[in-house]
Amino acid sequence: MHTELQTFDGHTYDGNDEILAKRCAEMLNNHYPGYLWAVNVNSECSGGVVIIKNYDISYKYGYVLHIEKLDNKLKKVLMAGGEILERARMARSTYKGGMPNFIDGVPDKHQPIPELGIII
């Protein structure tokens, strides 16, 4: 059975996108527990991409992986999650609370403002 859903912006996705997003999110949650991970799969975009964000760090910036370059164990997904944490100088383990003071690779105008509790 092939089920296709359409999003508000006209993109369609099917059950395979949903399954891949769920696998990636579960892997990130198991390996880096407590963080607020967001995973979106868009198989229409550039041959298919997985978009990974950590909302404890940034709503705007994340990591994009091409589906065709993923292995069965999704090793690159874990590496991307770790890279996001490392750039924000957050623990590559269980989330301990708090927010980043600085995120490597993000322009100054989009840096978090911890004293105000504002993340980008």
C-alpha positions as a Markdown table, in Angstrom:
| # | Residue | x | y | z |
|---|---|---|---|---|
| 1 | Met | 0.0 | 0.0 | 0.0 |
| 2 | His | 1.3 | 3.4 | -0.9 |
| 3 | Thr | 0.0 | 6.4 | 1.0 |
| 4 | Glu | 0.9 | 9.9 | 0.1 |
| 5 | Leu | 0.2 | 12.9 | 2.3 |
| 6 | Gln | 0.5 | 16.6 | 1.2 |
| 7 | Thr | 1.9 | 19.3 | 3.5 |
| 8 | Phe | 0.6 | 22.9 | 3.6 |
| 9 | Asp | 3.4 | 24.0 | 1.3 |
| 10 | Gly | 2.6 | 21.4 | -1.4 |
| 11 | His | 5.3 | 18.9 | -0.7 |
| 12 | Thr | 4.2 | 15.3 | -0.6 |
| 13 | Tyr | 5.7 | 12.6 | 1.6 |
| 14 | Asp | 4.9 | 9.0 | 2.0 |
| 15 | Gly | 5.3 | 6.3 | 4.7 |
| 16 | Asn | 8.9 | 5.7 | 3.9 |
| 17 | Asp | 9.8 | 9.3 | 4.8 |
| 18 | Glu | 7.9 | 9.0 | 8.0 |
| 19 | Ile | 9.7 | 5.7 | 8.9 |
| 20 | Leu | 13.1 | 7.1 | 8.2 |
| 21 | Ala | 12.4 | 10.3 | 10.2 |
| 22 | Lys | 11.2 | 8.1 | 13.1 |
| 23 | Arg | 14.3 | 5.9 | 13.0 |
| 24 | Cys | 16.6 | 8.9 | 12.9 |
| 25 | Ala | 14.8 | 10.6 | 15.8 |
| 26 | Glu | 14.8 | 7.5 | 17.9 |
| 27 | Met | 18.5 | 7.0 | 17.3 |
| 28 | Leu | 19.3 | 10.6 | 18.3 |
| 29 | Asn | 17.0 | 10.4 | 21.4 |
| 30 | Asn | 18.7 | 7.1 | 22.5 |
| 31 | His | 22.2 | 8.3 | 21.9 |
| 32 | Tyr | 21.8 | 11.8 | 23.2 |
| 33 | Pro | 18.9 | 11.6 | 25.6 |
| 34 | Gly | 17.0 | 14.6 | 27.0 |
| 35 | Tyr | 17.7 | 16.9 | 24.0 |
| 36 | Leu | 14.8 | 18.2 | 21.9 |
| 37 | Trp | 15.6 | 16.6 | 18.5 |
| 38 | Ala | 13.6 | 17.4 | 15.4 |
| 39 | Val | 14.0 | 15.3 | 12.2 |
| 40 | Asn | 12.3 | 15.9 | 8.9 |
| 41 | Val | 12.6 | 13.9 | 5.7 |
| 42 | Asn | 11.9 | 15.4 | 2.3 |
| 43 | Ser | 12.4 | 12.8 | -0.4 |
| 44 | Glu | 11.4 | 15.4 | -3.1 |
| 45 | Cys | 14.3 | 17.8 | -2.4 |
| 46 | Ser | 17.6 | 17.2 | -4.2 |
| 47 | Gly | 17.1 | 13.5 | -4.4 |
| 48 | Gly | 16.0 | 13.3 | -0.8 |
| 49 | Val | 17.3 | 14.8 | 2.4 |
| 50 | Val | 17.1 | 14.3 | 6.1 |
| 51 | Ile | 17.1 | 17.6 | 8.1 |
| 52 | Ile | 18.2 | 17.4 | 11.7 |
| 53 | Lys | 17.8 | 20.1 | 14.3 |
| 54 | Asn | 18.2 | 20.4 | 18.0 |
| 55 | Tyr | 15.6 | 22.9 | 19.3 |
| 56 | Asp | 17.6 | 23.2 | 22.6 |
| 57 | Ile | 20.3 | 24.8 | 20.5 |
| 58 | Ser | 18.6 | 26.5 | 17.5 |
| 59 | Tyr | 15.3 | 26.5 | 15.7 |
| 60 | Lys | 17.0 | 27.9 | 12.6 |
| 61 | Tyr | 20.2 | 26.0 | 12.1 |
| 62 | Gly | 20.7 | 22.3 | 11.8 |
| 63 | Tyr | 22.2 | 19.6 | 9.6 |
| 64 | Val | 21.2 | 18.3 | 6.2 |
| 65 | Leu | 22.1 | 14.8 | 5.0 |
| 66 | His | 21.4 | 13.3 | 1.6 |
| 67 | Ile | 19.3 | 10.1 | 1.9 |
| 68 | Glu | 21.3 | 8.3 | -0.8 |
| 69 | Lys | 24.5 | 8.7 | 1.2 |
| 70 | Leu | 23.1 | 7.1 | 4.4 |
| 71 | Asp | 24.1 | 3.6 | 5.5 |
| 72 | Asn | 21.7 | 1.1 | 7.0 |
| 73 | Lys | 22.9 | 1.9 | 10.5 |
| 74 | Leu | 22.4 | 5.6 | 10.0 |
| 75 | Lys | 25.9 | 6.3 | 11.3 |
| 76 | Lys | 26.0 | 9.8 | 9.7 |
| 77 | Val | 22.8 | 10.7 | 11.6 |
| 78 | Leu | 24.6 | 10.2 | 14.9 |
| 79 | Met | 27.7 | 12.0 | 13.7 |
| 80 | Ala | 25.5 | 15.0 | 12.6 |
| 81 | Gly | 23.8 | 15.1 | 16.0 |
| 82 | Gly | 27.1 | 15.0 | 17.7 |
| 83 | Glu | 28.4 | 17.8 | 15.4 |
| 84 | Ile | 25.4 | 20.0 | 16.3 |
| 85 | Leu | 26.1 | 19.5 | 20.0 |
| 86 | Glu | 29.9 | 20.0 | 19.6 |
| 87 | Arg | 29.4 | 23.3 | 17.6 |
| 88 | Ala | 27.2 | 24.6 | 20.5 |
| 89 | Arg | 29.7 | 23.3 | 23.1 |
| 90 | Met | 27.0 | 21.1 | 24.7 |
| 91 | Ala | 27.6 | 17.7 | 26.2 |
| 92 | Arg | 27.6 | 14.7 | 23.9 |
| 93 | Ser | 25.7 | 12.8 | 26.5 |
| 94 | Thr | 22.4 | 13.3 | 28.4 |
| 95 | Tyr | 21.1 | 16.9 | 28.3 |
| 96 | Lys | 22.0 | 18.7 | 31.5 |
| 97 | Gly | 19.8 | 21.8 | 30.9 |
| 98 | Gly | 20.9 | 25.2 | 29.9 |
| 99 | Met | 21.5 | 26.7 | 26.5 |
| 100 | Pro | 24.6 | 27.5 | 24.4 |
| 101 | Asn | 26.5 | 30.7 | 24.8 |
| 102 | Phe | 28.0 | 30.5 | 21.3 |
| 103 | Ile | 27.5 | 28.3 | 18.3 |
| 104 | Asp | 30.4 | 27.7 | 15.9 |
| 105 | Gly | 29.6 | 28.5 | 12.3 |
| 106 | Val | 26.6 | 30.7 | 13.0 |
| 107 | Pro | 26.7 | 34.4 | 12.2 |
| 108 | Asp | 27.0 | 36.8 | 15.1 |
| 109 | Lys | 23.6 | 38.3 | 14.5 |
| 110 | His | 22.1 | 34.8 | 15.0 |
| 111 | Gln | 24.0 | 33.8 | 18.1 |
| 112 | Pro | 21.9 | 32.9 | 21.2 |
| 113 | Ile | 21.4 | 35.4 | 23.9 |
| 114 | Pro | 21.5 | 33.2 | 27.1 |
| 115 | Glu | 21.0 | 36.0 | 29.6 |
| 116 | Leu | 17.6 | 36.7 | 27.9 |
| 117 | Gly | 16.8 | 33.1 | 27.3 |
| 118 | Ile | 16.6 | 33.6 | 23.6 |
| 119 | Ile | 17.7 | 30.9 | 21.1 |
| 120 | Ile | 17.7 | 31.2 | 17.4 |
